[in-house]
Amino acid sequence: MAVPRSRVLDLLKVQCRIFNTTYNPQALRMGTRILHERLKGDAVAEYYPPRIGTIKQLRLLYPDYEVRDEKEDEWLEHMQIARSRGKAPPKKKRTAAESKKFTKKR
Amino acid sequence: MSQFRSKVLDIGCFANIRNIRDHTKRKVFAANEPERQALRYIIRNTTLPQRVRAQAQLQLAQMHCYTRFTQIKNRCIMGGKGRGILSDFRMGRYQFRMNALAGNLPGVKKASW
């Protein structure tokens, strides 16, 4: 037995309401396929494992504790020795006037 | 493009410039994915005026190449290799073999029959 088209369309409408899809009996290209795609950005961005347990993170997490960084301590000690010998790097120039690079020596 | 790269190292695995670059691309892609999908929707929707769709096409074409998914490549997290990656384990085939034989990969067993 042939079913009238209007009944089929009614059925389609109900189907769309139930399954939360767009009612589009003319099958126009509406691009809803793209809206239905899941966003994969978060999963893609998690590919490489994050860097955890660095001294900076530990200090942020436990501000009450003193976290020693052996490398930093070593560097500070080295800098102190260099400074006492007058071999430390010069202070950073903040302005063009301070910088001697563009002033002619004569 | 270094304008997207994080100023401090933020991956905990094997880090060479190619791995860091790929990680940067992944982050940029994740940040721009909704915008790209919205533009793609406008382009594919034939019920919208042609002018709007053409503008969306231009806008999508002018987005940075790092926002594109095709820029992303799976790389080995143990050795940085770009080819022969088993994506389930995120490792190159040799690293996978070494780690599997060492028992570092749960559930992986050498076949024997």
Backbone of each chain as ProteinMPNN parsed JSONL, in Angstrom:
{"seq_chain_A": "MAVPRSRVLDLLKVQCRIFNTTYNPQALRMGTRILHERLKGDAVAEYYPPRIGTIKQLRLLYPDYEVRDEKEDEWLEHMQIARSRGKAPPKKKRTAAESKKFTKKR", "coords_chain_A": {"N_chain_A": [[0.84, -1.198, 0.0], [0.598, 2.168, -0.941], [2.116, 4.91, 0.719], [1.06, 8.196, 1.489], [2.917, 11.154, 0.578], [2.903, 13.282, 2.326], [2.511, 12.109, 4.797], [4.855, 10.727, 5.13], [6.619, 12.848, 5.294], [5.739, 14.007, 7.648], [6.482, 12.026, 9.42], [9.237, 12.199, 9.1], [9.663, 14.708, 10.171], [9.035, 14.347, 12.856], [10.973, 12.488, 13.477], [13.278, 14.046, 13.188], [12.868, 15.842, 15.271], [13.045, 14.21, 17.493], [15.619, 13.046, 17.323], [17.129, 15.273, 17.257], [17.999, 16.56, 14.868], [18.368, 18.426, 11.755], [15.468, 19.439, 10.022], [15.069, 18.733, 6.775], [13.737, 18.307, 4.072], [14.118, 18.708, 1.331], [16.654, 18.016, 0.934], [18.74, 19.916, 0.883], [22.044, 21.357, 0.639], [23.159, 22.076, 3.598], [25.228, 22.222, 5.306], [25.133, 21.111, 7.815], [26.373, 18.831, 8.531], [28.944, 19.52, 9.203], [28.579, 20.943, 11.527], [27.837, 18.877, 13.113], [30.115, 17.439, 13.503], [32.522, 16.284, 15.84], [34.573, 18.227, 18.054], [37.983, 17.903, 17.842], [40.175, 19.032, 18.859], [41.142, 19.206, 21.574], [41.847, 16.571, 22.216], [43.799, 16.187, 20.31], [45.719, 18.052, 21.055], [46.725, 16.948, 23.336], [48.677, 15.127, 22.793], [51.525, 15.048, 23.228], [53.18, 14.369, 26.289], [52.701, 16.432, 29.203], [55.08, 18.685, 30.757], [56.076, 18.061, 33.916], [56.587, 18.613, 37.484], [58.67, 20.434, 37.702], [61.029, 22.729, 39.227], [60.08, 25.311, 39.411], [57.308, 24.925, 39.269], [56.962, 23.436, 41.61], [57.628, 25.34, 43.532], [55.564, 27.146, 43.19], [53.435, 25.57, 43.945], [53.99, 24.879, 46.608], [54.341, 27.309, 48.458], [55.101, 27.77, 51.073], [57.232, 26.207, 51.687], [60.8, 25.947, 51.346], [62.218, 25.457, 48.33], [65.009, 23.941, 47.11], [67.153, 24.69, 44.43], [69.601, 23.17, 42.878], [71.112, 23.714, 40.602], [70.562, 26.404, 40.147], [71.582, 27.518, 42.478], [74.279, 26.953, 42.16], [74.836, 28.476, 39.902], [74.347, 31.074, 40.901], [76.355, 31.257, 42.803], [78.609, 31.094, 41.199], [78.27, 33.456, 39.743], [78.599, 35.296, 41.755], [81.286, 34.968, 42.429], [82.434, 35.714, 40.004], [81.664, 38.363, 39.912], [83.043, 39.417, 42.073], [85.542, 39.281, 41.074], [85.38, 41.092, 39.131], [84.443, 40.257, 36.68], [81.907, 39.902, 35.897], [78.927, 39.883, 33.8], [78.0, 42.937, 32.081], [75.621, 45.425, 33.198], [72.246, 45.373, 32.012], [71.433, 47.468, 29.314], [68.966, 49.903, 29.313], [67.972, 52.055, 27.874], [68.398, 53.926, 24.775], [70.209, 55.952, 25.011], [71.816, 55.166, 27.097], [73.088, 53.044, 25.983], [76.176, 52.231, 24.538], [76.627, 51.526, 22.044], [75.894, 52.95, 19.773], [77.106, 55.34, 20.038], [79.809, 57.321, 19.037], [83.176, 56.514, 19.535], [85.749, 58.694, 20.276]], "CA_chain_A": [[0.0, 0.0, 0.0], [1.42, 3.379, -1.033], [1.919, 5.877, 1.802], [1.148, 9.553, 0.927], [4.192, 11.82, 0.873], [2.759, 14.152, 3.492], [2.683, 11.278, 5.996], [6.306, 10.452, 5.241], [7.263, 14.074, 5.755], [5.393, 14.131, 9.075], [7.339, 11.08, 10.129], [10.591, 12.77, 9.072], [9.691, 15.849, 11.103], [9.075, 13.79, 14.224], [12.296, 11.866, 13.607], [14.241, 15.118, 13.38], [12.672, 16.418, 16.597], [13.5, 13.243, 18.495], [17.07, 12.839, 17.25], [17.787, 16.579, 17.28], [18.644, 16.867, 13.594], [17.69, 19.492, 11.006], [14.435, 18.966, 9.102], [15.535, 19.216, 5.476], [13.195, 17.309, 3.144], [14.615, 18.898, -0.039], [18.062, 17.586, 0.946], [19.635, 21.016, 0.502], [23.35, 21.317, 1.3], [23.08, 23.092, 4.646], [26.454, 22.225, 6.101], [24.92, 20.65, 9.195], [27.338, 17.757, 8.766], [30.119, 20.103, 9.85], [28.206, 21.274, 12.906], [27.713, 17.632, 13.871], [31.442, 16.88, 13.774], [33.036, 16.573, 17.179], [35.822, 18.979, 18.077], [39.03, 16.975, 18.243], [41.347, 19.83, 19.229], [41.682, 18.89, 22.898], [42.505, 15.269, 22.135], [44.996, 16.342, 19.48], [46.724, 18.836, 21.775], [47.255, 16.183, 24.474], [49.526, 14.05, 22.279], [52.803, 15.016, 23.952], [52.923, 14.488, 27.722], [53.119, 17.731, 29.731], [56.28, 18.694, 31.596], [55.614, 18.262, 35.295], [57.568, 18.425, 38.542], [59.811, 21.349, 37.659], [61.223, 23.461, 40.484], [59.19, 26.472, 39.375], [55.968, 24.449, 39.62], [56.98, 23.054, 43.032], [57.62, 26.568, 44.336], [54.21, 27.704, 43.113], [52.521, 24.689, 44.67], [54.293, 24.912, 48.044], [55.037, 28.568, 48.735], [55.596, 27.807, 52.463], [58.489, 25.468, 51.783], [61.888, 26.456, 50.519], [62.663, 24.412, 47.404], [66.366, 24.241, 46.65], [67.486, 24.352, 43.048], [71.064, 23.077, 42.933], [71.704, 24.375, 39.43], [70.443, 27.844, 40.35], [72.535, 27.872, 43.54], [75.612, 26.908, 41.558], [74.952, 29.627, 39.006], [74.445, 32.282, 41.713], [77.688, 31.25, 43.411], [79.543, 31.409, 40.111], [78.104, 34.865, 39.418], [79.17, 36.085, 42.854], [82.741, 34.905, 42.268], [82.78, 36.506, 38.828], [81.47, 39.771, 40.245], [84.123, 39.837, 42.966], [86.745, 39.426, 40.246], [85.109, 42.114, 38.119], [84.251, 39.601, 35.389], [80.474, 39.645, 35.695], [78.409, 40.584, 32.617], [77.545, 44.295, 32.398], [74.185, 45.606, 33.419], [71.474, 45.524, 30.77], [71.12, 48.864, 28.989], [67.515, 50.015, 29.112], [67.644, 53.119, 26.916], [69.363, 54.094, 23.693], [71.238, 56.874, 25.467], [72.739, 54.402, 27.929], [73.834, 52.115, 25.16], [77.325, 52.88, 23.913], [76.814, 50.903, 20.737], [75.695, 53.888, 18.678], [77.862, 56.583, 20.274], [81.142, 57.145, 18.452], [84.306, 56.736, 20.435], [86.764, 59.492, 19.625]], "C_chain_A": [[0.874, 1.246, 0.0], [1.083, 4.34, 0.1], [2.013, 7.265, 1.196], [2.407, 10.272, 1.427], [4.105, 12.675, 2.127], [2.955, 13.366, 4.792], [4.17, 10.992, 6.237], [7.038, 11.665, 5.784], [6.988, 14.314, 7.233], [6.297, 13.241, 9.904], [8.768, 11.616, 10.226], [10.733, 13.883, 10.108], [9.821, 15.356, 12.543], [10.45, 13.175, 14.489], [13.351, 12.934, 13.913], [14.131, 15.712, 14.774], [13.257, 15.497, 17.659], [15.021, 13.151, 18.503], [17.854, 14.133, 17.117], [18.602, 16.835, 16.01], [17.822, 17.911, 12.849], [16.692, 18.888, 10.028], [14.725, 19.566, 7.74], [15.059, 18.259, 4.392], [13.694, 17.48, 1.713], [16.074, 18.445, -0.177], [18.975, 18.677, 0.407], [20.961, 20.842, 1.232], [23.379, 22.436, 2.338], [24.324, 23.124, 5.531], [26.268, 21.731, 7.516], [25.872, 19.515, 9.567], [28.547, 18.288, 9.543], [29.812, 20.464, 11.291], [28.107, 20.014, 13.759], [29.068, 17.023, 14.207], [31.877, 17.235, 15.182], [34.329, 17.349, 17.066], [36.918, 18.057, 18.603], [40.259, 17.699, 18.771], [41.974, 19.439, 20.55], [42.44, 17.575, 22.878], [43.808, 15.373, 21.353], [46.105, 17.049, 20.255], [47.349, 18.063, 22.935], [48.245, 15.107, 24.045], [50.838, 13.948, 23.055], [52.541, 15.182, 25.439], [53.425, 15.827, 28.26], [54.361, 17.597, 30.611], [55.838, 19.002, 33.021], [56.774, 18.082, 36.256], [58.792, 19.31, 38.42], [59.866, 22.157, 38.954], [60.292, 24.663, 40.563], [57.776, 26.068, 39.802], [55.896, 24.089, 41.096], [56.903, 24.28, 43.922], [56.24, 27.205, 44.349], [53.241, 26.893, 43.964], [52.72, 24.789, 46.182], [55.049, 26.187, 48.381], [55.615, 28.633, 50.151], [56.943, 27.113, 52.611], [59.552, 26.126, 50.916], [62.399, 25.322, 49.642], [64.02, 24.816, 46.861], [66.529, 23.819, 45.198], [69.006, 24.365, 42.946], [71.724, 23.814, 41.785], [71.702, 25.885, 39.611], [71.456, 28.315, 41.389], [73.949, 27.963, 42.98], [75.86, 28.144, 40.701], [75.132, 30.924, 39.811], [75.835, 32.404, 42.327], [78.739, 31.666, 42.386], [79.489, 32.898, 39.788], [78.746, 35.744, 40.484], [80.689, 36.135, 42.738], [83.18, 35.797, 41.118], [82.685, 37.993, 39.133], [82.612, 40.282, 41.118], [85.42, 40.023, 42.185], [86.56, 40.493, 39.18], [84.872, 41.538, 36.749], [82.78, 39.319, 35.086], [79.993, 40.37, 34.435], [77.888, 41.955, 32.981], [76.046, 44.363, 32.542], [73.479, 45.848, 32.097], [71.155, 46.995, 30.552], [69.646, 48.956, 28.646], [67.142, 51.054, 28.065], [68.742, 53.232, 25.87], [70.52, 54.988, 24.132], [72.29, 56.151, 26.3], [73.657, 53.537, 27.083], [74.965, 52.826, 24.437], [77.511, 52.441, 22.47], [76.778, 51.933, 19.604], [76.402, 55.236, 18.915], [79.292, 56.361, 19.808], [82.218, 57.428, 19.489], [85.357, 57.559, 19.699], [87.488, 60.359, 20.632]], "O_chain_A": [[1.777, 1.38, 0.826], [-0.089, 4.562, 0.407], [2.955, 7.525, 0.448], [2.887, 10.032, 2.535], [5.064, 12.794, 2.889], [3.496, 13.89, 5.767], [4.661, 11.011, 7.366], [7.944, 11.55, 6.609], [7.861, 14.757, 7.979], [6.81, 13.643, 10.948], [9.423, 11.511, 11.264], [11.738, 13.997, 10.809], [10.607, 15.88, 13.333], [11.015, 13.319, 15.573], [14.204, 12.75, 14.782], [15.138, 16.048, 15.398], [13.889, 15.956, 18.611], [15.642, 13.177, 19.565], [19.065, 14.123, 16.898], [19.751, 17.272, 16.076], [16.71, 18.241, 13.26], [17.012, 17.95, 9.298], [14.635, 20.782, 7.566], [15.85, 17.488, 3.848], [13.7, 16.516, 0.947], [16.649, 18.488, -1.264], [19.861, 18.421, -0.408], [21.007, 20.253, 2.312], [23.597, 23.599, 2.001], [24.439, 23.976, 6.412], [27.157, 21.911, 8.348], [26.143, 19.267, 10.742], [29.095, 17.611, 10.414], [30.658, 20.318, 12.173], [28.271, 20.068, 14.978], [29.163, 16.181, 15.099], [31.635, 18.343, 15.661], [35.095, 17.169, 16.118], [36.789, 17.494, 19.69], [41.267, 17.07, 19.094], [43.197, 19.346, 20.654], [43.529, 17.463, 23.441], [44.799, 14.726, 21.691], [47.279, 16.699, 20.135], [48.384, 18.47, 23.464], [48.616, 14.257, 24.855], [51.212, 12.859, 23.491], [51.757, 16.048, 25.827], [54.468, 16.312, 27.821], [54.649, 16.523, 31.139], [55.293, 20.071, 33.296], [57.8, 17.49, 35.919], [59.845, 18.986, 38.969], [58.877, 22.256, 39.682], [59.78, 24.997, 41.631], [57.129, 26.763, 40.585], [54.907, 24.388, 41.765], [56.209, 24.278, 44.939], [55.794, 27.734, 45.367], [52.351, 27.44, 44.615], [51.754, 24.787, 46.945], [56.265, 26.155, 48.57], [56.505, 29.439, 50.421], [57.699, 27.393, 53.541], [59.259, 26.767, 49.907], [62.948, 24.341, 50.144], [64.178, 25.869, 46.244], [66.101, 22.738, 44.793], [69.627, 25.428, 42.93], [72.758, 24.458, 41.959], [72.675, 26.568, 39.289], [72.101, 29.351, 41.227], [74.703, 28.892, 43.269], [76.92, 28.767, 40.755], [75.957, 31.768, 39.46], [76.42, 33.486, 42.373], [79.627, 32.472, 42.665], [80.524, 33.533, 39.583], [79.346, 36.777, 40.188], [81.306, 37.185, 42.919], [84.158, 36.537, 41.224], [83.509, 38.786, 38.678], [83.091, 41.403, 40.95], [86.284, 40.81, 42.571], [87.48, 40.769, 38.41], [85.068, 42.226, 35.746], [82.452, 38.594, 34.146], [80.59, 41.372, 34.041], [77.377, 42.138, 34.086], [75.307, 43.494, 32.08], [74.038, 46.449, 31.179], [70.678, 47.686, 31.453], [69.135, 48.208, 27.813], [66.094, 50.938, 27.431], [69.849, 52.719, 26.038], [71.657, 54.815, 23.693], [73.48, 56.461, 26.235], [74.825, 53.323, 27.407], [74.769, 53.868, 23.81], [78.409, 52.905, 21.767], [77.509, 51.825, 18.619], [76.305, 56.15, 18.096], [79.914, 55.35, 20.135], [82.179, 58.424, 20.211], [85.809, 57.17, 18.622], [88.391, 61.111, 20.263]]}, "seq_chain_B": "MSQFRSKVLDIGCFANIRNIRDHTKRKVFAANEPERQALRYIIRNTTLPQRVRAQAQLQLAQMHCYTRFTQIKNRCIMGGKGRGILSDFRMGRYQFRMNALAGNLPGVKKASW", "coords_chain_B": {"N_chain_B": [[56.495, 28.775, 13.153], [57.601, 31.083, 15.305], [56.11, 32.759, 16.838], [53.991, 31.533, 18.026], [55.056, 29.702, 19.698], [55.61, 28.355, 22.977], [57.156, 30.116, 25.682], [58.6, 28.785, 27.562], [59.874, 25.463, 27.931], [57.43, 23.028, 27.423], [56.808, 20.372, 27.074], [57.043, 17.063, 28.288], [58.315, 14.9, 27.261], [60.671, 13.385, 24.963], [62.424, 16.036, 23.581], [62.935, 17.749, 20.769], [63.493, 20.218, 18.193], [61.618, 19.645, 16.245], [59.655, 18.125, 17.488], [58.779, 20.0, 19.359], [57.819, 21.966, 17.676], [55.737, 20.611, 16.426], [54.097, 20.192, 18.628], [53.429, 22.831, 19.214], [51.942, 23.441, 16.917], [49.787, 21.759, 17.324], [48.602, 22.896, 19.579], [47.873, 25.412, 18.59], [46.119, 24.642, 16.602], [44.073, 23.484, 18.172], [43.163, 25.74, 19.507], [42.072, 27.254, 17.466], [40.164, 25.724, 16.262], [37.226, 25.81, 16.598], [36.605, 28.228, 15.267], [37.486, 27.718, 12.666], [35.776, 25.595, 11.996], [33.322, 26.888, 12.081], [33.581, 28.688, 9.959], [33.859, 26.857, 7.887], [31.344, 25.719, 7.977], [29.753, 27.867, 7.14], [30.682, 28.123, 4.545], [29.939, 25.7, 3.36], [27.184, 25.808, 3.506], [24.614, 26.04, 1.419], [22.35, 27.57, 1.463], [22.885, 30.062, 2.372], [23.672, 33.516, 1.452], [25.597, 34.039, -1.539], [27.666, 35.863, -1.43], [28.383, 36.075, 1.277], [29.335, 33.519, 1.666], [31.526, 33.474, -0.027], [33.12, 35.347, 1.209], [33.631, 34.058, 3.61], [35.112, 31.941, 2.644], [37.422, 33.269, 1.77], [38.317, 34.236, 4.207], [38.869, 31.893, 5.588], [40.886, 30.884, 4.013], [42.823, 32.729, 4.53], [43.644, 32.268, 7.061], [46.17, 31.353, 9.481], [48.699, 28.952, 8.615], [49.311, 27.182, 10.629], [46.957, 26.697, 11.929], [45.762, 24.656, 10.707], [44.67, 21.304, 10.339], [46.065, 19.481, 8.818], [48.692, 20.09, 9.1], [49.624, 18.83, 11.27], [51.525, 16.212, 12.661], [52.038, 12.914, 13.712], [54.511, 12.169, 16.029], [57.373, 10.421, 17.35], [57.4, 9.968, 20.826], [59.484, 9.171, 22.302], [61.829, 9.275, 20.848], [61.603, 11.192, 18.897], [61.222, 10.616, 16.22], [59.753, 10.803, 12.911], [58.634, 9.018, 11.221], [57.138, 5.782, 10.713], [55.502, 5.459, 12.995], [53.737, 4.075, 15.682], [50.606, 4.793, 16.311], [48.961, 4.218, 18.463], [50.668, 3.868, 20.581], [52.242, 6.028, 20.416], [54.864, 5.985, 19.522], [57.928, 5.393, 17.76], [58.725, 2.593, 15.577], [60.973, 1.163, 16.399], [61.524, 2.12, 18.975], [59.166, 1.334, 20.119], [59.444, -1.455, 20.028], [61.668, -1.817, 21.697], [60.695, -0.816, 24.16], [58.512, -2.467, 24.524], [59.672, -4.991, 24.75], [61.078, -4.575, 27.044], [59.066, -4.491, 28.815], [57.662, -2.194, 29.428], [55.273, -1.408, 28.358], [52.047, -1.815, 29.133], [50.192, -4.778, 28.675], [51.231, -5.462, 26.236], [52.666, -8.01, 24.388], [55.107, -10.264, 23.229], [54.525, -11.982, 20.236], [54.015, -15.478, 19.904], [53.75, -18.616, 18.551]], "CA_chain_B": [[56.494, 30.179, 13.43], [57.928, 31.113, 16.727], [55.218, 33.606, 17.645], [53.048, 30.67, 18.73], [55.764, 28.768, 20.582], [55.613, 28.784, 24.372], [58.476, 30.659, 26.021], [59.321, 27.756, 28.334], [59.636, 24.109, 27.438], [56.239, 22.521, 28.112], [56.538, 18.952, 26.876], [57.873, 16.294, 29.216], [58.922, 13.75, 26.574], [61.826, 13.757, 24.149], [62.155, 17.353, 23.014], [63.792, 18.433, 19.805], [62.714, 21.324, 17.642], [60.485, 19.149, 15.455], [58.593, 17.77, 18.429], [58.25, 21.231, 19.952], [57.046, 22.631, 16.623], [54.483, 19.877, 16.238], [53.266, 20.485, 19.801], [52.912, 24.192, 19.017], [50.895, 23.373, 15.903], [48.618, 21.124, 17.931], [47.935, 23.863, 20.461], [47.266, 26.45, 17.745], [44.955, 24.023, 15.96], [43.002, 23.334, 19.171], [42.619, 27.057, 19.84], [41.359, 27.847, 16.328], [39.276, 24.758, 15.627], [35.833, 26.275, 16.47], [36.508, 29.268, 14.234], [37.607, 27.055, 11.36], [34.568, 24.82, 11.725], [32.247, 27.837, 11.803], [33.78, 29.174, 8.592], [33.562, 25.744, 6.973], [29.887, 25.585, 7.947], [29.216, 28.941, 6.294], [31.046, 27.845, 3.151], [29.183, 24.548, 2.841], [25.75, 26.038, 3.581], [24.208, 26.653, 0.15], [21.188, 28.452, 1.647], [23.365, 31.409, 2.698], [23.999, 34.281, 0.232], [26.875, 33.687, -2.158], [28.685, 36.83, -1.002], [28.823, 35.685, 2.614], [30.115, 32.288, 1.549], [32.817, 33.794, -0.634], [33.916, 36.026, 2.237], [34.087, 33.027, 4.547], [36.181, 31.208, 1.957], [38.628, 34.093, 1.826], [38.781, 34.312, 5.597], [39.449, 30.591, 5.934], [42.149, 30.735, 3.286], [43.818, 33.648, 5.067], [44.074, 31.88, 8.414], [47.554, 30.884, 9.524], [48.787, 27.533, 8.25], [49.394, 26.378, 11.858], [45.614, 26.379, 12.416], [45.253, 23.599, 9.841], [44.944, 19.983, 10.925], [47.005, 18.728, 7.984], [50.06, 20.421, 9.498], [49.983, 18.042, 12.45], [52.074, 14.892, 12.345], [52.387, 12.149, 14.901], [55.95, 11.941, 16.153], [57.748, 9.521, 18.444], [57.639, 10.734, 22.049], [60.719, 8.702, 22.933], [63.025, 9.609, 20.079], [61.349, 12.293, 17.978], [61.144, 10.204, 14.813], [58.507, 11.192, 12.269], [58.119, 7.944, 10.364], [57.013, 4.478, 11.364], [54.972, 5.686, 14.345], [52.537, 3.334, 16.065], [49.912, 5.92, 16.944], [48.391, 3.806, 19.745], [51.703, 3.973, 21.608], [52.922, 7.299, 20.14], [56.287, 5.676, 19.476], [58.473, 4.812, 16.544], [58.648, 1.133, 15.657], [62.102, 0.608, 17.16], [61.285, 2.458, 20.382], [58.068, 0.47, 20.562], [59.996, -2.798, 20.242], [62.534, -1.779, 22.885], [59.879, -0.638, 25.361], [57.652, -3.637, 24.69], [60.498, -6.098, 25.249], [61.457, -4.247, 28.421], [57.876, -4.601, 29.66], [57.156, -0.871, 29.83], [53.971, -1.15, 27.764], [51.119, -2.793, 29.7], [49.338, -5.517, 27.752], [51.907, -5.8, 24.987], [53.416, -9.249, 24.574], [55.674, -10.764, 21.969], [53.733, -13.097, 19.73], [54.74, -16.736, 19.733], [52.825, -19.734, 18.432]], "C_chain_B": [[56.563, 30.393, 14.928], [56.988, 31.994, 17.522], [54.217, 32.78, 18.434], [53.731, 29.838, 19.799], [55.756, 29.286, 22.01], [57.039, 29.156, 24.76], [59.286, 29.675, 26.85], [58.953, 26.4, 27.761], [58.432, 23.516, 28.171], [55.884, 21.097, 27.727], [57.547, 18.148, 27.683], [58.573, 15.12, 28.553], [60.204, 14.202, 25.886], [61.535, 15.071, 23.439], [63.256, 17.735, 22.052], [62.908, 19.451, 19.098], [61.5, 20.819, 16.875], [59.326, 18.746, 16.356], [57.948, 19.021, 19.014], [57.367, 21.954, 18.937], [55.694, 21.946, 16.431], [53.528, 20.134, 17.41], [52.639, 21.873, 19.685], [51.759, 24.186, 18.022], [49.62, 22.774, 16.487], [47.855, 22.111, 18.803], [47.22, 24.94, 19.645], [46.02, 25.9, 17.056], [43.787, 23.931, 16.94], [42.348, 24.682, 19.467], [41.741, 27.6, 18.716], [40.328, 26.929, 15.704], [37.826, 25.257, 15.532], [35.65, 27.3, 15.367], [36.556, 28.646, 12.839], [36.329, 26.309, 11.009], [33.393, 25.742, 11.394], [32.358, 28.349, 10.374], [33.454, 28.082, 7.576], [32.054, 25.546, 6.848], [29.275, 26.631, 7.025], [29.487, 28.636, 4.816], [30.176, 26.734, 2.575], [27.681, 24.788, 2.797], [25.275, 26.767, 2.333], [23.011, 27.584, 0.299], [21.615, 29.867, 2.027], [23.697, 32.163, 1.406], [25.431, 33.996, -0.244], [28.004, 34.59, -1.664], [29.276, 36.44, 0.353], [29.73, 34.462, 2.522], [31.489, 32.562, 0.952], [33.73, 34.478, 0.379], [34.471, 35.022, 3.239], [35.224, 32.211, 3.947], [37.496, 31.96, 2.042], [39.219, 34.083, 3.227], [39.452, 33.005, 6.008], [40.803, 30.422, 5.255], [43.236, 31.612, 3.875], [44.251, 33.29, 6.481], [45.47, 31.285, 8.349], [47.615, 29.385, 9.254], [48.86, 26.645, 9.497], [48.015, 26.008, 12.397], [45.0, 25.211, 11.647], [45.594, 22.239, 10.416], [45.996, 19.227, 10.127], [48.455, 19.034, 8.326], [50.564, 19.489, 10.602], [50.446, 16.659, 12.026], [52.406, 14.19, 13.641], [53.888, 11.88, 14.906], [56.214, 11.057, 17.368], [58.041, 10.335, 19.7], [58.916, 10.281, 22.752], [61.958, 9.165, 22.169], [62.824, 10.675, 19.026], [61.217, 11.898, 16.521], [59.769, 10.539, 14.226], [57.901, 10.097, 11.421], [58.062, 6.65, 11.141], [56.499, 4.598, 12.781], [53.757, 4.788, 14.551], [51.706, 4.301, 16.898], [49.269, 5.523, 18.272], [49.392, 4.006, 20.883], [52.505, 5.254, 21.469], [54.443, 7.114, 20.066], [56.669, 5.168, 18.102], [58.571, 3.31, 16.696], [59.792, 0.547, 16.47], [61.947, 0.891, 18.648], [60.176, 1.577, 20.953], [58.598, -0.916, 20.898], [60.808, -2.83, 21.532], [61.696, -1.718, 24.156], [58.981, -1.844, 25.616], [58.456, -4.802, 25.252], [60.918, -5.846, 26.687], [60.263, -4.315, 29.365], [57.322, -3.27, 30.118], [55.749, -0.6, 29.319], [52.989, -2.205, 28.276], [50.297, -3.473, 28.61], [50.0, -5.894, 26.455], [52.816, -6.994, 25.233], [53.938, -9.709, 23.228], [54.9, -11.994, 21.526], [54.598, -14.335, 19.568], [53.723, -17.858, 19.641], [53.409, -20.838, 17.597]], "O_chain_B": [[55.709, 29.947, 15.693], [57.042, 31.995, 18.752], [53.649, 33.269, 19.41], [53.074, 29.325, 20.705], [55.878, 30.488, 22.246], [58.004, 28.595, 24.242], [60.516, 29.72, 26.847], [57.88, 26.211, 27.188], [58.407, 23.498, 29.401], [54.776, 20.643, 28.016], [58.728, 18.488, 27.758], [59.343, 14.413, 29.203], [60.748, 15.264, 26.189], [60.511, 15.203, 22.768], [64.381, 18.015, 22.465], [61.711, 19.535, 19.371], [60.463, 21.482, 16.852], [58.163, 18.991, 16.035], [56.727, 19.097, 19.148], [56.31, 22.485, 19.281], [54.658, 22.597, 16.295], [52.32, 20.276, 17.222], [51.469, 22.068, 20.016], [50.734, 24.832, 18.238], [48.514, 23.223, 16.184], [46.626, 22.162, 18.776], [46.1, 25.332, 19.97], [45.004, 26.585, 16.937], [42.651, 24.255, 16.594], [41.134, 24.763, 19.654], [40.778, 28.323, 18.973], [39.681, 27.299, 14.724], [37.232, 25.136, 14.461], [34.671, 27.258, 14.622], [35.775, 28.999, 11.955], [35.851, 26.374, 9.876], [32.57, 25.423, 10.537], [31.359, 28.438, 9.66], [32.849, 28.347, 6.537], [31.542, 25.247, 5.769], [28.389, 26.324, 6.226], [28.637, 28.861, 3.955], [29.728, 26.82, 1.431], [26.965, 24.05, 2.121], [25.499, 27.969, 2.193], [22.683, 28.315, -0.635], [20.791, 30.782, 2.007], [23.972, 31.54, 0.381], [26.336, 33.748, 0.553], [29.142, 34.151, -1.499], [30.49, 36.47, 0.554], [30.751, 34.375, 3.203], [32.487, 31.97, 1.361], [34.936, 34.236, 0.415], [35.623, 35.117, 3.663], [36.172, 31.837, 4.637], [38.543, 31.386, 2.343], [40.427, 33.944, 3.419], [40.476, 33.01, 6.69], [41.743, 29.886, 5.841], [44.422, 31.306, 3.753], [45.133, 33.94, 7.041], [45.902, 30.781, 7.313], [46.704, 28.64, 9.616], [48.505, 25.469, 9.428], [47.9, 25.107, 13.228], [43.859, 24.824, 11.9], [46.696, 22.042, 10.93], [46.739, 18.422, 10.687], [49.357, 18.318, 7.891], [51.767, 19.376, 10.838], [49.85, 16.02, 11.159], [52.979, 14.781, 14.556], [54.455, 11.425, 13.913], [55.396, 10.961, 18.282], [58.831, 11.278, 19.661], [59.377, 10.934, 23.689], [63.006, 9.416, 22.764], [63.77, 11.035, 18.325], [61.108, 12.771, 15.66], [58.763, 10.56, 14.935], [56.772, 10.23, 10.949], [58.816, 6.434, 12.09], [56.994, 3.919, 13.68], [52.86, 4.74, 13.71], [52.047, 4.599, 18.043], [49.049, 6.382, 19.126], [49.0, 4.282, 22.017], [53.358, 5.544, 22.308], [55.206, 7.979, 20.494], [55.856, 4.594, 17.379], [58.509, 2.794, 17.812], [59.609, -0.456, 17.159], [62.201, 0.024, 19.484], [60.234, 1.138, 22.101], [58.245, -1.488, 21.93], [60.664, -3.737, 22.352], [61.938, -2.459, 25.109], [58.717, -2.205, 26.763], [57.979, -5.52, 26.131], [61.096, -6.786, 27.462], [60.427, -4.209, 30.58], [56.584, -3.217, 31.102], [55.092, 0.33, 29.785], [53.088, -3.371, 27.894], [49.767, -2.805, 27.721], [49.392, -6.586, 25.638], [53.628, -6.996, 26.159], [53.269, -9.552, 22.207], [54.65, -12.913, 22.305], [55.754, -14.257, 19.154], [52.915, -18.037, 20.552], [52.761, -21.865, 17.391]]}, "name": "protein", "num_of_chains": 2, "seq": "MAVPRSRVLDLLKVQCRIFNTTYNPQALRMGTRILHERLKGDAVAEYYPPRIGTIKQLRLLYPDYEVRDEKEDEWLEHMQIARSRGKAPPKKKRTAAESKKFTKKRMSQFRSKVLDIGCFANIRNIRDHTKRKVFAANEPERQALRYIIRNTTLPQRVRAQAQLQLAQMHCYTRFTQIKNRCIMGGKGRGILSDFRMGRYQFRMNALAGNLPGVKKASW"}
